[in-house]
């Protein structure tokens, strides 16, 4: 399915000139046609905070009248603190609760008087009939989706954010850079005609003693598919869940990625992100290689076990992780790629904060 924008009254953002609001129709990733004034002056955001900021630029902070910020603040507190330091008005933006823990409040949404509510597709599906109240109030809902981790939805969601914020050219530039980089990876792999390396990815939030989420056809699983990896969890896990350890051992992955956040509760959990020391992260990563039976896995024998930052997934910013995954799978094909530089460069180009920390590393990192 092709998602796009059908502008009824005005072409937006020509040559960087001031954009006047006009009635337009967009088609979101749920294939819904939504008519609203564009660019929207008052936006309520359900998810994908950094994508919204990156696409919308400085004006996006002023347009934000409400947000569901619990997940971001809880899992990525250092990033949130940096954003608030740069844009203090964020601290005053009303929090409307979280869909995940069923605290999302339609009453709070209505109180912010938004021109549009932007939701992740999983939020839209979870809220279901509750959204009728927004429709009855004349508040349009637009659905985007980076969770699927597909090229098509990443590009479509980015362009939709560009239309909503009045930054279609900026959105096109970001989407174009992403598409070009993914195409380069895929073309090199196709040309080389090498066997697909077997890969296993796990969110390491429970530490080595307990297997946590791995991914089938979405998120990390979809990312592995994009860059030519043979995801060993896909036959056993549809979306996400823990794999049976015996199934993993029998699959003999050649590459293993353990993902982590900054804010972890388990003292042995994988910890990655802003302010995280590389030596500490490498020690935690090494702990996973001590699991029963893992010493016989090709990935462990050949030291092809890597830590990655889970906070950079479900975003147009995950390009750096795709590059790192491709480089881990096919090291001879991607010696020229610098995923860390890609990740930090995105912030320099499109966002007001300058993160420092550990976002990707191998067992031998110091």
C-alpha positions in Angstrom: 0.0 0.0 0.0 1.3 3.5 -0.9 0.6 6.2 1.6 0.8 9.9 0.6 -0.7 13.3 0.8 -3.6 14.6 -1.2 -3.6 18.3 -0.8 -7.0 19.9 -1.5 -6.3 23.6 -1.2 -2.6 24.4 -0.9 0.9 23.1 -1.6 2.7 23.4 1.7 6.1 24.9 2.5 7.2 26.1 -0.9 10.8 27.2 -0.9 10.8 27.6 2.8 8.3 30.6 2.8 5.8 31.1 5.6 3.1 28.5 5.5 -0.6 29.5 5.8 -3.0 27.0 7.2 -5.3 25.4 4.6 -7.8 22.6 4.6 -6.1 19.4 3.3 -6.6 15.7 3.3 -3.8 13.2 4.2 -3.8 9.4 4.1 -2.3 8.0 7.2 -0.6 4.6 7.5 -3.9 3.0 8.6 -5.2 3.9 5.1 -7.6 6.5 6.6 -8.2 9.7 4.8 -8.1 12.6 7.3 -9.2 16.1 6.5 -7.7 18.9 8.7 -6.0 22.3 8.6 -2.4 22.0 7.7 0.0 22.8 9.1 -1.6 22.0 12.5 -1.0 24.7 15.1 -1.9 22.6 18.2 -0.6 19.0 18.1 -1.0 16.3 20.7 1.6 13.5 20.3 1.1 9.9 21.5 4.5 8.5 20.6 7.6 9.0 18.5 8.7 12.1 20.3 12.1 12.5 18.6 10.8 11.8 15.1 8.3 14.6 15.6 11.0 17.0 16.9 13.4 16.1 14.1 10.9 16.5 11.3 9.2 19.6 12.7 12.3 21.5 13.8 12.2 24.3 16.3 8.6 25.2 15.6 7.4 21.7 16.6 8.2 22.4 20.3 5.9 25.4 20.2 3.1 23.5 18.5 3.1 20.7 21.0 0.1 21.1 23.4 0.0 17.7 24.9 1.9 14.4 24.9 2.0 10.9 26.3 5.4 11.2 27.8 5.6 8.4 30.4 7.4 5.8 28.3 10.0 8.3 27.0 10.7 9.8 30.4 10.9 6.4 32.2 13.1 4.6 29.7 15.2 7.5 28.5 15.4 10.0 31.4 18.8 11.4 30.4 17.5 12.3 26.9 14.4 13.9 28.3 16.5 16.0 30.7 18.6 17.2 27.8 15.5 18.2 25.8 14.0 20.0 28.7 17.3 21.9 29.3 17.3 23.0 25.7 13.5 23.6 25.4 12.2 24.4 28.9 8.6 24.8 27.6 8.5 20.9 27.4 8.2 20.7 31.1 4.9 22.6 30.9 3.4 20.4 28.2 0.5 18.4 29.7 0.9 14.7 30.0 -2.2 12.8 29.0 -1.2 9.4 30.3 0.0 6.2 28.7 -1.8 3.7 26.6 0.5 0.9 27.9 -0.6 1.2 31.5 -4.2 2.3 30.7 -3.7 5.8 32.1 -4.3 7.5 28.8 -7.1 10.0 29.4 -9.5 11.2 26.7 -10.6 14.0 29.1 -7.0 15.3 29.4 -6.7 15.1 25.6 -9.9 17.2 25.1 -8.7 19.7 27.7 -5.6 20.5 25.6 -7.8 21.5 22.6 -5.6 20.0 20.0 -6.1 20.6 16.2 -4.9 17.0 15.7 -4.0 13.9 17.8 -1.1 11.9 16.4 -1.0 8.2 17.5 1.2 5.2 16.9 -0.8 2.5 15.1 -0.6 0.3 18.2 -2.0 3.1 20.3 -4.8 3.7 17.8 -5.8 0.0 17.9 -5.6 -0.2 21.7 -7.8 2.8 22.3 -10.4 1.6 19.8 -13.9 3.0 20.5 -12.6 5.5 23.1 -11.5 7.6 20.1 -15.1 8.2 19.1 -15.2 10.9 21.7 -12.5 12.8 19.8 -14.3 12.4 16.5 -17.5 13.7 18.1 -15.5 16.7 19.3 -14.2 17.3 15.8 -10.6 16.5 16.6 -9.0 14.5 13.8 -6.7 11.5 14.6 -3.7 10.7 12.4 -2.0 7.3 12.6 1.8 6.8 12.0 3.9 3.8 12.6 7.7 3.3 13.1 7.2 0.1 15.2 6.8 -2.0 12.1 10.4 -1.2 11.2 9.6 -1.4 7.5 11.1 1.0 5.0 7.7 1.9 3.6 6.1 2.8 6.9 9.2 4.7 8.1 9.1 6.9 4.9 5.4 7.4 5.0 5.3 8.3 8.7 8.1 10.8 8.3 6.3 12.5 5.4 3.1 12.6 7.3 4.9 14.4 10.2 6.3 16.8 7.7 2.8 17.7 6.4 1.4 18.1 10.0 4.2 20.4 11.1 4.5 22.4 7.8 7.9 21.0 7.1 7.4 18.7 4.0 10.8 19.5 2.5 12.6 18.8 5.7 10.7 15.5 6.0 11.5 14.6 2.4 15.2 15.2 3.1 15.2 13.0 6.2 13.2 10.3 4.4 15.5 10.5 1.4 18.6 10.1 3.4 17.2 7.1 5.1 16.0 5.4 1.9 19.3 6.0 0.2 21.3 4.5 3.0 19.1 1.4 3.3 19.2 0.9 -0.5 23.0 1.1 -0.4 23.1 -1.7 2.2 20.7 -3.9 0.4 22.4 -3.4 -3.0 25.8 -4.4 -1.6 24.4 -7.5 0.1 22.5 -8.5 -3.1 25.6 -8.1 -5.2 27.9 -10.1 -2.9 25.5 -13.1 -2.9 26.8 -14.4 0.4 24.9 -16.8 2.7 22.6 -15.2 5.1 24.2 -15.1 8.6 22.0 -16.4 11.4 21.2 -13.7 13.9 19.5 -13.6 17.3 18.4 -10.3 19.0 17.2 -10.0 22.6 16.1 -7.1 24.8 18.5 -7.7 27.8 16.3 -6.1 30.4 16.1 -9.2 32.6 19.8 -9.9 32.6 21.6 -13.2 31.7 19.6 -15.4 34.1 16.3 -15.1 32.3 15.6 -14.9 28.6 13.6 -11.8 27.7 11.9 -10.5 24.5 13.2 -11.5 21.2 11.4 -10.5 18.0 9.8 -12.3 15.0 8.5 -10.2 12.1 8.5 -6.7 13.7 10.9 -4.3 15.4 14.4 -5.9 15.6 13.2 -8.9 13.5 12.1 -6.6 10.7 15.4 -4.7 11.0 17.3 -8.0 10.6 15.3 -8.8 7.5 16.0 -5.3 6.0 19.8 -5.9 6.2 19.9 -9.5 5.1 20.0 -11.4 8.4 18.4 -14.8 9.0 16.5 -14.2 12.2 16.5 -17.4 14.1 13.6 -16.4 16.3 11.2 -15.9 13.4 10.0 -19.5 13.1 9.1 -19.5 16.8 8.0 -15.9 17.7 5.3 -14.1 15.7 5.8 -10.6 17.1 7.8 -10.6 20.4 8.3 -12.9 23.3 10.9 -15.1 24.9 12.4 -18.0 22.9 12.8 -21.4 24.4 16.5 -21.7 25.2 16.7 -25.1 23.6 15.3 -23.7 20.3 18.0 -20.9 20.4 20.8 -23.3 21.1 19.7 -25.6 18.2 19.5 -22.6 15.9 23.2 -21.8 16.4 23.2 -18.0 15.7 26.3 -16.6 14.2 25.6 -13.1 15.4 23.9 -12.0 18.6 22.7 -8.6 19.6 21.7 -7.7 23.1 19.7 -4.5 23.4 19.4 -2.2 26.4 18.2 1.1 27.7 19.8 3.6 30.2 17.2 3.0 32.9 17.3 -0.6 34.1 16.2 -2.3 37.3 18.2 -5.5 37.2 21.8 -4.9 38.1 23.0 -7.4 35.4 20.6 -6.1 32.7 22.1 -4.8 29.5 22.6 -1.1 29.8 23.1 1.2 26.9 22.5 4.8 26.0 23.2 8.3 27.2 25.8 8.6 30.0 26.6 4.9 29.9 30.2 4.0 30.2 31.5 1.6 27.4 33.6 -0.5 29.9 30.6 -1.1 32.1 28.3 -1.9 29.1 30.9 -4.4 27.8 31.1 -6.1 31.2 27.3 -6.5 31.2 27.3 -7.8 27.6 30.0 -10.4 28.5 27.7 -11.7 31.2 25.2 -12.9 28.6 27.8 -15.1 27.0 28.0 -17.1 30.3 24.5 -18.5 29.8 24.2 -22.3 29.8 25.2 -23.7 26.4 26.2 -20.3 24.9 29.9 -21.2 24.9 29.1 -23.6 22.0 27.3 -21.0 19.9 29.2 -19.7 16.8 28.5 -16.1 17.8 30.1 -16.6 21.2 33.0 -18.6 19.9 33.9 -16.0 17.3 33.1 -13.0 19.6 30.3 -11.7 17.4 28.2 -10.7 20.3 27.2 -7.0 20.4 25.3 -4.5 22.5 22.9 -2.1 20.9 20.8 0.8 22.1 17.1 -0.1 22.2 16.1 3.6 22.6 17.1 4.2 18.9 14.6 1.7 17.5 11.1 2.5 16.3 12.4 5.7 14.7 13.7 7.2 11.6 16.9 7.5 13.7 17.4 3.7 13.7 19.4 4.0 10.5 22.6 3.8 12.5 21.4 0.5 14.1 20.7 -0.9 10.7 24.2 0.1 9.6 25.6 -1.5 12.7 23.6 -4.7 12.2 24.7 -4.9 8.6 28.3 -4.4 9.6 28.0 -7.1 12.3 26.5 -9.5 9.8 28.7 -8.7 6.8 31.9 -7.1 8.2 33.8 -7.3 4.9 31.1 -5.5 3.0 30.7 -2.5 5.3 34.1 -1.5 6.5 33.5 2.0 5.4 30.3 2.5 7.5 30.5 4.4 10.7 27.2 3.8 12.5 28.2 5.8 15.6 28.9 8.8 13.4 25.6 8.4 11.6 23.7 8.3 14.9 25.4 11.4 16.4 25.3 13.2 13.1 21.5 12.9 13.0 21.3 14.8 16.2 23.7 17.5 14.9 21.6 17.9 11.8 18.1 17.7 13.1 17.8 17.9 16.9 18.8 20.3 19.6 20.6 17.9 22.0 24.1 16.3 21.8 24.0 12.9 23.4 27.1 11.2 24.7 27.3 7.6 25.8 27.4 4.1 24.5 25.0 3.2 21.7 26.7 0.2 20.1 29.7 -2.0 21.0 31.3 -5.4 20.8 32.7 -7.7 23.4 36.2 -6.3 23.0 35.2 -2.7 23.6 37.2 -0.9 26.2 
